[in-house]
Amino acid sequence: MSNHPHPGHGQAAPSHARTHRPAGGNAPAAHTHASEDALVDWETLGPFLERGAELHTPLHEQAAAWLRELLTVADGTGPDAVRRVLDVGSGPGVVTCLLARAFPDAEVVAVDATEGLLERARARAERLGLAGRVRTHLAEVPDGLDALGGADLIWSSKALHHVGDQRAAVAALAGHLRPGGLLAVSEGGLSPRFLPRDIGIGRPGLQARLDAVAEEWFTQMRAELPDAAVEVEDWPAFLADAGLRAPLTRSFLLDLPAPLSGAAREFISANLTRSSEAFAERLDADDLGVLARLIDPEDPAGVTRRPDIFLLAVQTVHTARAQ
């Protein structure tokens, strides 16, 4: 997933501050900035973010395979020539470790503004036997990146939309590419789907209404960011303006049909819990009542017990090359 959760465009956000979006849900799920780190219960939130990213592993594996294809060039060099990868906005390091496996000769650096998440990234790399090639760097985006040095591949998922000037953020990342290096920005796609239109309780169309309030939340969040720039969110144009060439875009599908695993159900339930908290003032009493039933583990209509819950998501990746 990112790597991170948040709302807007159909994902999750937190109960307090600036966040990044998770993989599958409509509420603001939290990833905070360093100054807010002390306010967050990372013992609870860290595993939530990690579970969300793990559920989206099939999608990220597809994206990594595509990046390997793009890094195979006509002169015979290929993805095995990639020696350094940056995962900017890494969260708990699920995709960081996936990239380390996809590029086995590379050092991979997890970059995030939250030390609690970087701790999880280091622990994950240790468990997977990747500690020798995975390291971490605490930094805000785009500030704090100067010490990173260059890279052959830079991946950033659902982090740049939390920077006021997204165009400038893309340019800052592009400045760290080595000649011929590839920047991949995972932004956009389709809002995740996990509920039937009519779930048998409340008014049909709850998921669409959650999407609508998430869009409102996202718009407000962007407007309140420091140095927020109002412009068309044209990511290929941002890449071109950064001096990169050969922009390409591809979307990747996550399709987990019903019946879902217990882990997937628990993640969706946690995401809906965050939605009910974050959007309490934006939803009517009927929809809040339905959400309360959906997240009740004892209710037969709840997501942990009903047989029709699924997870369908699409994530878009925009890429371009350094000269």
Sequence and secondary structure as in RCSB ss.txt:
>XXXX:A:sequence
MSNHPHPGHGQAAPSHARTHRPAGGNAPAAHTHASEDALVDWETLGPFLERGAELHTPLHEQAAAWLRELLTVAD
GTGPDAVRRVLDVGSGPGVVTCLLARAFPDAEVVAVDATEGLLERARARAERLGLAGRVRTHLAEVPDGLDALGG
ADLIWSSKALHHVGDQRAAVAALAGHLRPGGLLAVSEGGLSPRFLPRDIGIGRPGLQARLDAVAEEWFTQMRAEL
PDAAVEVEDWPAFLADAGLRAPLTRSFLLDLPAPLSGAAREFISANLTRSSEAFAERLDADDLGVLARLIDPEDP
AGVTRRPDIFLLAVQTVHTARAQ
>XXXX:A:secstr
  S    SSS    SSS     SS SS      GGGGGGS HHHHHHHHHHHHHHTHHHHHHHHHHHHHHT  TT
S  GGG  EEEEET TTSHHHHHHHHHSTTSEEEEEES HHHHHHHHHHHHHTT TTTEEEEE  SSTT GGG  
EEEEEEES GGGSS HHHHHHHHHTTEEEEEEEEEEEEEEEEE S S  SSSSS HHHHHHHHHHHHHHHHHHTS
TT       HHHHHHHTT EEEEEEEEEEEE SS  HHHHHHHHHHHHHHHHHTTTTS HHHHHHHHHHT TT T
TSTTT TT  EEEEEEEEEEE  
